Amino acid sequence: MDRRTFLTTSAGFAAGAGMLSTAGAKLPIKKAVLLEMLPAKLSYTDRFQLARDSGFEETECPTTPDEHTAEEIKKAAEKTGLRIHSVMNMDHWEFPLSSADPAVVAKCVKGMETSLRNAQFWGADTVLLVPAVVNPQTSYRDAWTRSQQQIRKMIPLAQELQVIIAVEEVWNKFLLSPLEFARYVDDFKSPWVRAYFDVGNVVISGYPQDWIRTLSKRIVKLHIKDFKFDKRECARWTPLREGEINWPEVYKALAAIGYSGSATVELDGGDAAYLREVSHRFDLILSGA
């Protein structure tokens, strides 16, 4: 669904939103927005101010090798008060740690080192990492073993910089159950490796409230998006609160584990009106409505 369609369908939703009562107190979770959701035509300062004006407290930025750009982003965050809470590593899909090719792995490791240093420079406490990709060339067992081996090598730098490596479950045919995800994180026996849980990514095969309770204190960050199967059995992303996710149950699960960190909405980008609507729906989710 594109931005125009989203705003059109939102009109009726917004009209009735005022009649919705909250199911409980608002969760103590900080609302964040991806940098990529903010209009690229604006300066970083203007983008960050737009995020603040739309109701967001934090942002998640991509790996930024260029020092001048990294400095510009830092100054924009300081000027607007929009905290950078996390860095999304950018080299883990094309160059996965699970590859049998040392050159591919080296590319990912270098990207992670840059991401960790970006995070320390910006004051973020976490780097998101897709740990492995299972494909015809890489077995599940090899993906597990190879990725853990490389992540263990990164832990000393993460500890030195005081930045957590947060592994995320995505559509990479890996970490396909909450029990497995929990075991993968626990294997490291380190506070510097935790879980970045994407609420929308598990709807295709499970229930996010179940994953949340199982992962519990392992969760250090959240990604927020919605997901739906249509009548033709095709899957698609939807505006928040219009998909398959039972958000009141997600609310209960997050309250049950006492989660109080950051949650980053991960949707298509848009203008000020679109971002305000996304922020409003986000507020309803965090209030259990």
N, C-alpha and C positions, 0 to 999 in steps of 0.2 A: 504493500500500500504506500503510495507516494504522499508527499506532504500535503498537497491540495486535497486529496481524498481524505486524508487523516483529519484535516481541519473541518471539512464538510461534515463528516460523520461525527465529529466531536461536538457539533452545535447542539444536537439533541441530547447528547451525553451531559454536556455542561449544564443544560437547562434543568436536568433532574438531579445534578450532583448535590445541590444544596439541600435536597430532601433526604440525602443519605446520612444516617447516623453512624458515628464511629463505634467500633466494637470494643474499643478500649483506649488506653492512653497511647499517645504517639510513641513509637519505639525510639530509643536514643541512638538513632543511626544517622550518620552524616550523609547528606545527599550530594552525589557527585555526577558530573557529566563528562563524557569523553571529549577531548579536545577536538576530535574529528567531527563532532556534531555541531560545532560552532562555525559560523560563516568564515570560510578561508579568505574571503576578500577583505576582511577586517584585519587590523593590526592585532597582535597578541593582547595588548592592553585592552583594546575595544572588545575583543572576543571574551576575555575574562570578565570584563565589566558586564557584558551582556549576560553571561552565566550568573553572575551575582544578582543582577536585576531580575532574572527569571526565577530566582529562588534556590539556586544551587550554592553549596558551601565549598565544594572542592572540585577538582578535575583530575583526570588521568591522562598522562601525556605519553606519546610514543618515544622509542629510542631516538635520541638526537645526537648524532656524532659531531655535528658542527658546533664548535665552542661558541661562536658568535650567536647562533640561534639559541643555544642553551642559555646563554646569558640574557638574551632578550626575553625568553620565557620566564626566567627567574625574576627579572625586574617587573614584568607584567603581573606576576603572582603577588609580589610584595606590594606593588602599588594598589592593586584592587582588593587584596585580602582574600583572594581565591586560592586556597591551599592546594598544592600538587601533592596528592596522597599516594600515588602509585605511578609506576612506569610500565607500559605494555611493551615487552620485548618484541622486536619486529623480525627477527631472523629464525624463529623456531619452526615455521611451517615449511618454507622452501629449503631450509638447512637444519633439519632436525638432529637432535643429539643421538637419536636412535639409528642414524645412518651407519652403514658399514664402511663408508668412505671417510677416511681421516680428514680430508680437506673440507668436506661438508660439515663435519662435527666442529672443526676449528673455526669455521665461519660463525656457527651458532654460539660457540664459547666466547668469541670476540664480541659478538652482539650482546651477550649477557654481561660481559665485563663493562661494556659501555653503558648498558642499562643500569647496572648497579651503581656506577659512578654518577650517572645522571641523577639517580634517586638521591644519593648522598648530597649532591650539589644543590638540588632543589628542596631538600628537606622532606622528601617522601620516605616512607618506611617500608615499601614493598615493591618488588618487581614481579610482574606476571610472567609465567613461563608455561608454554605448552610443552610438556616434558618429552613427548615422543609421538611418532606417527607409525601406525601399523599399515603396511601395504604389501603388495605381492613380493617385494624384495626383503621385507623386514617382518619376521615372525613376532608374535605377541611376546614370547619369552625373551627374544633378543631386544625388543623395544624396552621391556622392563629392565633388563640387566644393563644394557648399554646406557640408557638414560640415567639410571641411578648412579652408575659409575662416574659419569661426567658431573652430575649434580654434587656428588660428594666432594669432588675436587674444587667446586665453587664455594663451598661452605666457609672455608677460612676467609675468603675475601668478603663474603656477606657479613660475617661476624665482625671483621675489621671495620667495615663501613656502617655497621649497625642497620643493615637492610635485609628484610626477609625475602627469601625466594618462595613465591607462592605459585604452586602448580595448579593448572586449571584443566577441568574436564571439558573437552570440545568434541566435535564430530571427527575424531581421528582414529576411531575403532580401538580406543585404548581407555582404560579406567572406566569400564562399562557398568559398574555397580557401586553403591555407596560403601559396601564392605571392602571392596577391592581398593577404592580410593583411600579409605582410612588406613588400610594396611600399607599402601604405597608410601604415604606420608610417615607413618609410624616407623617404617624400616630405617629411616635416616637417624632416628633418635636424636634429633637436633631441633632446638627452638627456632632455628633459622630456615627451616623448611616447613611450610604449612600449606593449607588448601585455599585456593581462590575458587569459590563456588559460583558457577553460573546457573541461576535459577531456571532460565529458559532452555538451556542445552539438554537437560535431562528429561524433558516432557515427552520426547519421542520414545522413551523406553522406561520411564519411571515417574515418580512423584517427588517434586522438590522438597515437600515437607518431610518426607522419609529420609532423603539424603541429608537434610539439615540436621535432623535429630541424630543421625548416625555419625556424621562428621563432627558435629558439636563444636568443642573448643578448638578443633583443628582449623576451623574456618577463620581466616584473617581478613578476607575481603569478599565482597559480593558483586556480581554483575546482574543487572535487572533488565529483563526483556520478556515478551510474551510470545506464545506459540500456539498454532491452531492447525488441526487437520480439517480439510474441507470435504465435501461430499464425494469428491473424486479420489479421496484418499491421498491427496497431495498435501505436503506440509508447507506452511508459510509463517513468517513472522507477522505479528499484528501489533496495533497500538496497545499500550498497557491496559490491562483489565478487559480486553476484548478477546482473549484467547482461551486456551484450555486450562491455564493455571488457576487453581483454587487459592486466590490470594489471602482470604481470611485464614486458611489453614497454614499458609506460609507465615503469616503474621504470628500465629500461635506458636509455630515451631521456633521462629526466631526469638520470641519472648521466652520460650521454655529453655533455650540454651543460653540466654542472657547475652545475645549478640549486641554489641554497642559500637561496632566499627563503622567503616565506610561502605556505601553501596553505590555503584556507578551504573547509571542507565546507559544501555548500549543499543542505540537505535540509529536510524538515518538522521542526518542533520536537517536544520531548517532555520527559519527566521525567528524573530522575537516572539510572535504570537504562537508559533509552534512550540518553542521551548517553554513558554509559560504553561501551555496545556500539558506538556509532558511532566513538568514540575508539579502541576496540580494533581495529576493522576498518581504520581509518585507519592505525594502527601497522603492521598487516600489509602494507598497500599500500606504505608507506614503507620496509619491510624487503624488498620484492621477493617476498613469499610468495604 
